[in-house]
Amino acid sequence: MILSFHPCFEADKNIICAGREPAVDDLAAIKAADAVILPQGCYKSLYEMAHKNCSKLFPDFDARFNYPGKIGQIKLFQEKTVAHPISETYNNIGAFFDYYEGLPEQVSFGFPFVFKFDWGGEGYNVYLIKSILELKDILQKAAIFERAGQLGFLIQEYIPSQNKTLRVVVIGQKFISYWRIQKNRECFGSSLAKGATLDFDSDPDLRRKAILSAKDFCKKTKINLAGFDFIFSSEAKIKKPLFLEINYYFGRRGLGGSERFYKMLDAEIKKWINNIGL
């Protein structure tokens, strides 16, 4: 029996768990299932329940929940020894001040550098820090977040890229890539939410390199539903893809919209079910 918690995938048994924690009835259904299909917006509690009581799950969210947030992703990149911008992670402002013995005149990799809070998506809560004054301002903002219970940030070397990043989406065994290009030079970051445009054709060799890196990383981590963000240095002679972030809940504009995405997801889930012999 195939059990689906995904509202857009019809299986032998379907349960909607959106907006609530899993209950006793959900556990009984999971235990009776041969395989479980989970939604992208899966709660950690539902994933842990399914993981403990059924050996076959799609998607595989081990990396998502074992390495949470942007800080967790950096740790995962480091453990799997994949290329990524030099990064320092801090669980709170105190840890930052301890490391630098107070407010530094500049961080390890100098100005400018990138500051990222541990949460957020679509380019929000990511800042280009160009001076000590901007560093002071962002740390004051971090202090406000900490008082509200939101902790953690990382700083990262700035990679010149002409405001251009590559998204590689994995859906089951399918990999799709496209560029996001920010033409507004006054705006830092290349998210679509901040006005970037899509490019599906430029630099096919670089796109192939990034897809190969993503495929290798997915083999190591078992990730089979996510959007990877890559950056290439515009100043490097040899272009290599650097991992920026993993997005487990990603936009669909670059995939042709939600309807096309769900068609691809449906096909890949069915392929996965067939591959595990069900």
VEXPALUM-764950 format. One line per 5 residues: for each residue x, y, z of N, C-alpha, C. Coordinates in Angstrom, 3 decimals. Last residue first. Example, Ala and Ser with C-alpha at 12.3 -4.5 7.8 and 13.67 -1.06 7.14 Angstrom:
<nodes>
12.850:-2.250:7.080:13.670:-1.060:7.140:12.900:0.030:7.870; 13.190:-5.690:7.800:12.300:-4.500:7.800:13.200:-3.300:7.800
</nodes>
This chain:
<nodes>
7.426:-1.564:-6.202:6.044:-1.546:-5.717:5.069:-1.184:-6.831; 10.197:-1.405:-6.617:9.494:-2.673:-6.794:8.080:-2.709:-6.282; 11.532:0.896:-6.717:11.648:0.151:-5.445:10.793:-1.113:-5.462; 10.859:1.806:-9.250:12.242:1.396:-9.000:12.411:0.632:-7.689; 8.179:2.579:-8.907:8.510:1.438:-9.786:9.906:0.909:-9.498
8.553:4.793:-7.271:7.760:3.658:-6.787:8.077:2.405:-7.610; 9.987:6.437:-9.052:10.608:5.989:-7.791:9.878:4.775:-7.253; 8.028:6.889:-10.976:9.270:6.216:-11.368:9.975:5.661:-10.132; 6.204:8.296:-9.433:5.809:7.006:-10.002:7.033:6.199:-10.442; 7.770:10.575:-8.941:7.328:9.734:-7.817:6.939:8.352:-8.318
8.032:11.559:-11.534:9.220:11.093:-10.817:8.861:10.247:-9.607; 5.389:12.273:-12.189:6.104:11.277:-12.999:7.300:10.705:-12.252; 4.886:14.215:-10.211:4.052:13.021:-10.296:4.776:11.907:-11.057; 6.790:16.151:-10.937:6.863:15.488:-9.635:6.073:14.191:-9.648; 5.835:16.932:-13.443:7.157:16.315:-13.333:7.283:15.553:-12.019
3.371:17.983:-12.624:3.408:16.895:-13.600:4.748:16.163:-13.535; 4.202:20.023:-10.953:3.492:18.885:-10.372:3.408:17.710:-11.336; 5.420:21.759:-12.838:6.200:21.158:-11.759:5.505:19.919:-11.209; 3.229:22.532:-14.361:4.288:21.732:-14.992:5.149:21.042:-13.924; 1.841:23.971:-12.376:1.214:22.833:-13.060:2.262:21.929:-13.695
3.622:26.037:-11.591:3.251:24.966:-10.663:2.671:23.747:-11.370; 6.135:26.910:-14.098:4.924:27.085:-13.312:4.566:25.859:-12.490; 8.543:26.401:-15.282:7.376:26.504:-16.150:6.069:26.644:-15.416; 10.625:26.535:-13.629:10.245:25.185:-14.049:9.028:25.199:-14.972; 10.876:29.090:-12.787:11.921:28.574:-13.657:11.642:27.178:-14.175
8.668:29.190:-11.056:8.667:29.964:-12.301:9.693:29.438:-13.293; 8.612:27.944:-8.608:8.382:27.095:-9.783:8.440:27.862:-11.096; 10.699:28.068:-5.624:9.754:28.614:-6.576:9.685:27.771:-7.842; 11.052:25.479:-3.070:11.562:26.423:-4.057:10.452:26.913:-4.982; 12.174:24.035:-0.389:10.876:24.528:-0.857:11.183:25.695:-1.785
14.789:23.554:-0.086:13.907:22.383:-0.103:12.483:22.758:-0.490; 17.632:24.746:-1.322:16.259:25.189:-1.097:15.330:23.983:-1.209; 20.886:25.305:-0.341:19.929:24.276:-0.732:18.543:24.788:-0.367; 23.508:27.509:-1.573:22.436:27.115:-0.663:21.657:25.939:-1.235; 26.033:27.472:-3.013:25.608:28.569:-2.149:24.602:28.100:-1.107
28.791:25.818:-4.381:27.487:25.679:-3.746:27.211:26.892:-2.862; 30.343:26.778:-7.318:30.419:26.842:-5.863:29.003:26.741:-5.301; 31.775:25.450:-10.238:30.553:25.778:-9.507:30.778:25.731:-7.999; 34.531:27.089:-11.779:34.003:25.914:-11.102:32.778:26.313:-10.293; 36.532:28.195:-14.334:35.218:28.341:-13.723:34.769:27.039:-13.071
39.604:29.546:-14.303:38.952:28.234:-14.402:37.638:28.317:-13.635; 39.874:32.236:-13.724:40.217:31.748:-15.060:39.562:30.398:-15.319; 37.542:34.307:-11.991:38.374:33.101:-12.022:38.650:32.674:-13.459; 35.737:36.354:-12.026:37.151:36.709:-12.129:38.078:35.496:-12.223; 33.234:35.445:-11.586:33.456:36.072:-12.889:34.919:36.443:-13.100
32.621:32.385:-10.046:33.363:33.646:-9.979:33.601:34.185:-11.380; 29.373:31.146:-9.846:30.665:31.043:-10.529:31.362:32.391:-10.422; 27.139:29.487:-7.656:27.715:30.733:-8.143:29.063:30.420:-8.793; 24.011:27.778:-7.196:25.441:27.792:-7.471:25.868:29.189:-7.914; 21.516:26.292:-5.312:22.004:27.546:-5.878:23.519:27.480:-5.990
19.207:23.677:-5.810:20.555:24.075:-5.408:20.923:25.394:-6.079; 16.203:22.565:-4.646:16.802:23.487:-5.599:18.149:23.942:-5.063; 14.948:19.177:-4.328:15.531:20.418:-3.802:15.983:21.302:-4.957; 14.793:15.958:-3.844:13.847:17.033:-4.164:14.353:18.317:-3.516; 16.682:14.169:-3.043:16.019:13.914:-4.329:14.874:14.882:-4.622
19.623:13.387:-1.312:18.637:14.434:-1.598:18.016:14.165:-2.964; 21.646:11.673:-0.638:20.339:11.085:-0.949:19.243:12.136:-1.139; 24.267:12.479:-0.387:23.326:12.914:0.645:21.936:12.307:0.514; 25.713:11.475:-2.532:26.310:11.447:-1.194:25.285:11.689:-0.094; 24.040:11.982:-4.676:24.428:10.594:-4.395:24.961:10.472:-2.971
24.001:14.760:-4.565:22.772:14.021:-4.270:23.052:12.546:-3.993; 26.591:15.330:-5.404:26.183:15.695:-4.052:24.929:14.927:-3.645; 26.447:14.480:-8.057:27.388:13.830:-7.148:26.992:14.094:-5.691; 24.515:16.292:-9.024:24.266:14.848:-9.062:25.173:14.108:-8.090; 25.845:18.758:-8.668:24.601:18.480:-7.943:24.310:16.979:-7.901
27.973:18.447:-10.454:28.245:18.649:-9.031:27.014:18.322:-8.194; 26.510:18.239:-12.835:27.353:17.119:-12.401:27.678:17.220:-10.920; 25.384:20.800:-12.860:24.513:19.625:-12.777:25.302:18.401:-12.320; 27.689:22.367:-13.167:26.891:22.481:-11.949:25.973:21.274:-11.773; 28.519:21.589:-15.733:29.404:21.402:-14.574:28.611:21.424:-13.272
26.327:22.427:-17.271:26.643:20.991:-17.181:27.545:20.704:-15.974; 26.577:25.176:-16.974:25.380:24.516:-16.452:25.625:23.018:-16.303; 28.956:25.568:-18.324:28.901:25.833:-16.882:27.678:25.176:-16.256; 28.110:24.915:-20.919:29.188:24.142:-20.279:29.196:24.339:-18.766; 26.164:26.849:-21.539:25.747:25.458:-21.311:26.832:24.605:-20.649
25.815:29.846:-21.432:26.892:29.063:-20.803:26.494:27.610:-20.520; 22.250:30.419:-21.728:23.647:30.869:-21.660:24.562:29.842:-21.000; 19.577:29.440:-21.552:20.433:29.075:-22.672:21.914:29.397:-22.502; 17.731:30.406:-19.806:17.836:28.950:-19.908:18.911:28.499:-20.897; 17.270:32.845:-17.526:18.031:32.574:-18.748:18.276:31.065:-18.786
15.163:35.237:-15.906:15.554:33.856:-16.174:16.297:33.741:-17.493; 15.980:38.069:-13.799:15.346:37.441:-14.964:15.903:36.037:-15.169; 15.205:39.586:-10.611:16.104:38.908:-11.542:15.306:38.281:-12.693; 13.607:40.799:-8.646:13.604:41.334:-9.997:14.559:40.683:-10.983; 13.485:39.574:-6.241:14.098:40.906:-6.268:14.299:41.417:-7.692
12.481:37.107:-6.779:11.665:37.991:-5.955:12.198:39.415:-5.953; 14.559:35.869:-8.026:13.455:36.341:-8.862:12.579:37.308:-8.094; 17.811:36.832:-6.858:16.554:36.104:-6.701:15.482:36.701:-7.601; 20.433:37.767:-6.789:19.832:37.421:-8.081:18.549:36.605:-7.935; 22.124:40.532:-5.196:21.425:39.253:-5.199:20.671:39.029:-6.494
21.648:43.976:-4.798:22.506:42.828:-4.539:21.659:41.558:-4.505; 21.017:46.577:-7.038:20.417:45.536:-6.201:21.377:44.366:-6.041; 22.154:48.176:-8.849:21.979:48.748:-7.517:21.464:47.702:-6.523; 22.039:46.883:-11.214:23.326:46.870:-10.523:23.251:47.472:-9.130; 19.720:44.904:-12.476:19.782:46.139:-11.703:21.036:46.127:-10.839
19.806:42.359:-13.407:20.321:43.414:-14.286:20.399:44.775:-13.597; 20.453:39.298:-12.288:19.976:40.585:-11.781:20.610:41.704:-12.607; 19.511:36.175:-13.383:20.396:37.309:-13.645:19.746:38.603:-13.163; 19.724:32.825:-13.106:18.946:33.962:-12.608:19.887:35.170:-12.636; 19.700:29.992:-15.299:20.366:31.148:-14.695:19.328:32.126:-14.164
18.825:26.576:-14.688:18.586:27.860:-15.339:19.301:28.961:-14.559; 18.256:23.037:-14.960:19.074:24.195:-14.584:18.652:25.443:-15.332; 17.202:19.953:-13.608:16.875:21.083:-14.476:17.683:22.288:-14.013; 17.093:16.483:-13.409:17.831:17.686:-13.041:17.575:18.771:-14.080; 15.488:13.612:-12.087:15.499:14.663:-13.105:16.225:15.901:-12.582
14.945:11.737:-10.261:16.155:11.530:-11.051:16.337:12.613:-12.113; 13.419:13.881:-8.102:13.671:12.453:-8.320:14.995:12.253:-9.030; 14.423:16.756:-9.100:13.114:16.166:-8.827:13.260:14.685:-9.135; 16.562:19.399:-8.521:16.470:17.947:-8.638:15.068:17.530:-8.229; 17.639:22.316:-10.106:16.559:21.662:-9.374:16.629:20.162:-9.613
19.903:24.795:-9.887:19.768:23.419:-10.371:18.730:22.730:-9.492; 20.499:28.105:-10.725:19.647:27.200:-9.948:19.620:25.845:-10.639; 23.192:30.307:-10.629:22.558:29.198:-11.337:21.729:28.378:-10.366; 23.494:33.903:-10.767:23.632:32.610:-10.106:22.867:31.559:-10.897; 24.840:37.073:-11.024:24.321:35.951:-11.799:24.553:34.655:-11.022
26.224:39.512:-10.564:24.843:39.296:-10.104:24.137:38.179:-10.878; 28.836:39.125:-11.305:27.997:39.982:-12.145:26.509:39.756:-11.854; 30.229:37.890:-9.382:29.554:37.015:-10.348:28.704:37.795:-11.345; 32.530:37.649:-6.776:32.035:38.476:-7.885:31.456:37.594:-8.980; 31.788:36.568:-3.670:32.208:36.016:-4.955:31.668:36.919:-6.059
32.781:37.231:-0.428:32.028:37.735:-1.579:32.623:37.168:-2.862; 32.669:34.835:2.186:33.432:35.639:1.238:32.551:36.049:0.063; 30.306:35.215:4.813:30.808:34.453:3.678:31.601:35.374:2.744; 28.807:34.478:7.931:29.433:35.442:7.041:30.211:34.648:5.998; 25.649:33.608:9.397:26.954:33.258:8.856:27.483:34.425:8.040
23.702:33.205:12.396:24.018:33.837:11.120:25.358:33.314:10.639; 21.382:32.999:15.122:22.288:32.381:14.161:22.464:33.158:12.881; 17.983:33.088:16.325:19.429:33.137:16.492:20.157:32.566:15.280; 15.210:34.483:17.513:15.755:34.013:16.235:17.270:34.207:16.244; 14.184:35.652:19.804:14.362:34.204:19.784:14.877:33.624:18.482
14.168:38.321:20.017:12.890:37.710:19.634:12.998:36.189:19.516; 16.768:38.818:20.489:15.834:39.103:21.591:14.458:38.514:21.303; 17.743:38.239:17.949:18.065:37.350:19.064:17.112:37.563:20.230; 16.842:40.416:16.440:16.324:39.077:16.158:16.559:38.133:17.344; 18.445:42.385:17.636:16.984:42.484:17.725:16.345:41.117:17.470
20.958:41.479:16.858:20.638:41.551:18.289:19.125:41.641:18.500; 20.846:41.806:14.110:20.946:40.449:14.645:20.579:40.428:16.130; 20.886:44.588:14.040:19.690:43.888:13.565:19.672:42.458:14.096; 23.475:44.950:14.922:22.372:45.489:15.724:21.052:44.821:15.327; 24.787:43.810:12.794:24.884:43.145:14.090:23.814:43.673:15.050
24.239:45.658:10.831:23.668:44.316:10.681:23.756:43.543:11.995; 25.639:47.916:11.818:24.182:47.965:11.602:23.572:46.570:11.548; 28.288:47.044:11.782:27.658:47.419:13.046:26.133:47.394:12.916; 28.584:46.709:9.011:28.726:45.557:9.902:28.063:45.850:11.247; 28.346:49.315:8.140:27.324:48.363:7.737:27.377:47.105:8.589
30.702:50.290:9.290:29.415:50.849:9.691:28.276:49.902:9.328; 32.668:48.912:7.940:32.509:48.634:9.363:31.171:49.181:9.865; 31.345:47.864:4.692:32.104:48.734:5.592:31.856:48.348:7.040; 29.761:46.197:3.169:30.885:46.859:2.502:31.743:47.716:3.429; 27.908:43.369:2.849:28.458:44.278:3.853:29.758:44.879:3.307
24.985:42.350:1.507:26.364:42.624:1.133:26.887:43.704:2.078; 22.745:39.987:2.952:23.217:41.359:2.798:24.675:41.391:2.340; 19.697:38.347:3.371:21.057:38.218:2.846:21.538:39.623:2.485; 17.019:38.438:3.880:17.916:38.211:5.011:19.331:37.858:4.571; 16.033:37.038:0.693:15.795:37.898:1.846:16.671:37.466:3.018
16.355:35.236:-1.363:17.299:36.334:-1.269:17.086:37.271:-0.103; 14.459:33.262:-0.960:14.283:34.178:-2.073:15.172:35.417:-1.951; 14.401:33.009:2.689:14.508:32.494:1.326:14.290:33.595:0.317; 15.301:32.250:6.131:14.881:33.132:5.042:15.105:32.486:3.687; 17.987:31.911:8.553:16.671:31.592:7.995:16.374:32.551:6.840
20.328:32.862:9.529:20.194:31.410:9.400:18.890:30.982:8.728; 21.467:35.660:7.565:20.820:35.095:8.738:20.520:33.621:8.461; 24.512:36.438:6.101:23.251:35.724:5.943:22.716:35.308:7.307; 26.635:38.627:4.439:26.073:38.280:5.748:24.716:37.630:5.516; 29.558:38.770:2.524:28.116:38.497:2.550:27.709:38.050:3.952
31.853:41.549:2.159:31.541:40.139:2.413:30.027:40.009:2.511; 34.303:43.704:0.581:32.959:43.368:1.053:32.843:41.886:1.382; 36.430:43.300:3.468:35.222:43.862:2.849:35.382:43.866:1.333; 37.890:40.176:4.752:37.833:41.585:4.401:36.481:42.026:3.864; 37.956:37.626:5.708:38.139:37.786:4.271:37.896:39.212:3.813
37.654:38.038:8.503:38.780:37.257:7.963:39.026:37.493:6.485; 36.551:41.491:8.879:36.478:40.053:9.123:37.597:39.344:8.363; 37.781:44.488:10.459:37.323:43.761:9.282:37.333:42.271:9.604; 37.758:45.333:13.005:37.868:46.365:11.976:37.499:45.786:10.613; 35.385:43.599:15.125:36.610:43.677:14.313:36.590:44.866:13.358
34.407:43.804:18.398:34.010:44.210:17.054:35.250:44.384:16.192; 35.845:40.965:20.164:35.179:42.252:20.073:34.751:42.549:18.656; 37.280:38.698:19.255:37.684:39.452:20.450:37.125:40.876:20.406; 36.281:37.118:17.324:37.054:38.282:16.868:37.541:39.164:18.021; 35.030:35.169:18.908:35.990:34.773:17.878:36.886:35.940:17.478
33.331:36.701:20.501:34.373:35.867:21.124:35.454:35.523:20.104; 31.618:37.791:18.602:32.509:38.685:19.343:33.630:37.911:20.037; 30.336:35.398:17.795:31.053:36.229:16.828:32.057:37.127:17.534; 29.123:34.576:20.142:30.132:33.707:19.540:30.974:34.474:18.520; 27.302:36.699:20.501:28.372:36.470:21.468:29.487:35.614:20.901
25.478:36.340:18.463:26.413:37.463:18.373:27.584:37.269:19.326; 25.284:32.792:17.609:24.784:34.029:18.206:25.850:35.109:18.097; 26.395:30.853:16.079:25.082:30.564:16.640:24.453:31.787:17.294; 28.014:31.328:13.031:27.912:31.754:14.428:26.492:31.514:14.925; 30.399:30.386:10.542:29.046:30.311:11.096:29.068:30.643:12.586
32.045:31.420:7.671:32.141:31.298:9.121:30.725:31.324:9.681; 33.294:30.305:4.482:32.207:30.746:5.358:32.579:30.546:6.822; 34.146:30.479:1.111:34.648:30.395:2.482:33.627:31.019:3.422; 31.785:28.977:-1.153:32.512:30.147:-0.661:32.977:29.943:0.782; 32.530:25.544:-2.048:31.583:26.585:-1.654:32.382:27.794:-1.168
32.841:22.233:-3.108:33.311:23.605:-3.266:32.201:24.592:-2.907; 32.503:19.689:-0.602:32.143:20.264:-1.894:32.593:21.721:-1.919; 32.796:17.872:1.608:33.948:18.464:0.909:33.595:18.931:-0.506; 30.874:17.059:3.273:30.926:16.367:1.986:32.026:16.922:1.085; 31.309:18.831:5.378:31.438:17.387:5.611:31.582:16.622:4.300
30.753:21.296:4.124:32.084:21.020:4.651:32.311:19.525:4.835; 28.058:21.037:3.515:29.022:21.268:2.435:30.438:20.921:2.895; 27.093:20.801:6.170:26.947:19.685:5.234:27.926:19.835:4.070; 27.682:23.334:7.155:28.293:22.159:7.791:28.216:20.950:6.862; 26.003:24.812:5.488:27.458:25.016:5.417:28.183:23.820:6.037
23.529:23.873:6.412:23.952:23.597:5.040:25.453:23.787:4.864; 23.408:24.903:8.994:23.480:23.456:8.795:23.946:23.104:7.402; 23.154:27.603:8.344:24.326:27.142:9.090:24.503:25.644:8.902; 20.678:27.675:7.131:21.854:27.971:6.315:23.141:27.536:7.013; 18.694:24.864:8.409:19.080:26.256:8.224:20.307:26.431:7.346
19.842:21.610:9.551:18.844:22.656:9.336:19.435:24.051:9.134; 20.610:18.760:8.994:21.467:19.936:8.803:20.571:21.154:8.538; 18.587:16.994:9.396:19.824:16.769:10.149:20.785:17.955:10.052; 16.628:17.881:7.639:16.368:17.964:9.067:17.602:17.700:9.923; 17.867:17.639:5.092:17.099:18.837:5.451:16.955:18.976:6.958
18.906:15.069:5.040:19.817:16.214:5.052:19.099:17.478:5.512; 16.472:13.561:5.004:17.466:13.399:6.070:18.375:14.628:6.169; 14.391:13.478:3.194:14.663:14.753:3.868:15.653:14.606:5.016; 13.526:12.171:0.258:14.451:11.902:1.353:14.846:13.242:1.962; 9.949:12.552:-0.501:11.387:12.719:-0.738:12.215:12.253:0.464
9.594:9.129:0.109:9.922:10.120:-0.917:9.217:11.419:-0.534; 10.663:6.196:1.796:10.067:7.524:1.830:10.503:8.327:0.617; 10.710:3.194:3.276:10.710:3.772:1.930:9.917:5.079:1.932; 10.422:2.198:5.812:11.779:2.269:5.260:11.846:2.956:3.903; 8.630:3.484:8.502:8.561:2.993:7.124:9.921:3.200:6.484
9.072:4.499:11.020:8.085:3.431:10.874:7.873:2.935:9.453; 10.861:6.572:11.092:11.003:5.520:12.102:10.138:4.301:11.800; 9.919:8.241:9.061:11.265:7.650:8.953:11.441:6.476:9.907; 7.459:9.113:10.030:7.513:8.271:8.837:8.839:7.541:8.741; 8.339:10.626:12.238:7.386:9.527:12.418:7.454:8.561:11.235
9.964:12.497:10.960:10.554:11.571:11.928:9.643:10.379:12.172; 8.048:13.835:9.390:9.159:13.118:8.758:9.769:12.099:9.718; 6.386:14.927:11.342:5.840:13.946:10.397:6.965:13.151:9.759; 8.217:16.651:12.617:7.555:15.599:13.390:6.975:14.524:12.479; 8.891:18.471:10.621:9.913:17.547:11.117:9.275:16.381:11.860
6.413:18.774:8.055:6.901:19.072:9.398:7.975:18.045:9.779; 6.742:19.474:4.599:6.638:18.446:5.646:7.199:18.937:6.978; 6.320:20.780:2.174:6.213:21.516:3.434:6.084:20.600:4.634; 6.326:18.745:0.282:7.517:19.592:0.436:7.499:20.337:1.757; 4.884:15.657:1.622:4.811:16.961:0.958:6.109:17.744:1.130
5.697:12.177:0.920:5.571:13.320:1.825:5.499:14.632:1.049; 4.702:8.875:0.671:5.014:10.080:-0.094:4.713:11.283:0.796; 5.834:5.727:1.678:5.143:6.954:2.073:5.639:8.114:1.213; 5.224:2.205:1.364:5.995:3.401:1.017:5.140:4.619:1.353; 3.641:0.403:2.616:4.899:-0.098:2.054:5.816:1.061:1.667
1.834:1.058:5.698:2.240:1.395:4.330:3.528:0.701:3.924; 1.253:0.752:8.327:0.615:-0.188:7.397:1.104:0.002:5.956; 2.529:2.869:9.505:2.983:1.509:9.833:2.420:0.475:8.865; 0.960:4.968:8.520:2.366:4.852:8.120:2.870:3.429:8.362; -1.433:4.530:9.870:-1.407:4.454:8.407:0.024:4.277:7.896
-0.639:4.958:12.501:-1.177:3.643:12.114:-1.117:3.472:10.598; 0.078:7.684:12.350:1.083:6.666:12.683:0.615:5.286:12.255; -2.404:8.837:11.882:-1.342:8.957:10.875:-0.268:7.897:11.102; -3.710:8.274:14.260:-4.221:7.688:13.022:-3.177:7.753:11.904; -2.240:9.885:16.045:-2.216:8.422:16.177:-2.686:7.754:14.887
-0.875:12.635:14.046:-1.590:12.046:15.177:-1.510:10.521:15.133; 1.304:15.401:13.221:0.752:14.062:12.972:0.160:13.457:14.238; 0.156:18.808:13.483:1.116:17.775:13.834:0.493:16.399:13.557; -0.934:20.874:10.709:-1.133:20.189:11.989:-0.018:19.182:12.232; -0.620:21.898:8.176:-1.041:22.794:9.248:-1.291:22.135:10.583
-1.408:18.937:6.427:-0.950:20.328:6.370:-1.500:21.134:7.538; -2.063:16.384:6.016:-1.511:16.691:7.340:-1.038:18.139:7.412; -4.244:14.291:4.449:-3.757:15.668:4.461:-3.320:16.003:5.887; -3.784:11.169:2.929:-4.039:11.892:4.177:-3.478:13.309:4.031; -4.722:8.393:1.010:-4.302:9.793:1.020:-4.727:10.464:2.318
-3.812:5.321:-0.398:-4.427:5.999:0.737:-3.858:7.407:0.796; -2.757:4.900:-2.899:-3.767:3.971:-2.409:-4.529:4.566:-1.225; -2.540:8.339:-4.164:-2.003:7.003:-3.918:-3.129:6.080:-3.449; -1.945:11.322:-5.827:-2.963:10.359:-5.414:-2.356:8.969:-5.306; -0.546:14.297:-4.995:-0.209:12.961:-5.492:-1.201:11.957:-4.931
-1.130:16.684:-3.838:-1.217:16.611:-5.303:-0.795:15.259:-5.868; -0.748:16.554:-1.094:-2.095:16.860:-1.590:-2.255:16.719:-3.097; 0.989:13.920:0.364:1.105:15.031:-0.572:-0.262:15.326:-1.191; 0.911:11.709:1.781:0.554:12.903:2.530:0.632:14.138:1.633; 0.066:8.494:0.735:0.497:9.829:0.321:-0.030:10.902:1.275
1.065:5.159:0.699:0.404:6.206:1.471:0.950:7.567:1.046; 0.569:2.163:-0.914:1.283:3.436:-0.986:0.444:4.484:-0.250; 0.828:-1.195:0.000:0.000:0.000:0.000:0.871:1.255:0.000
</nodes>
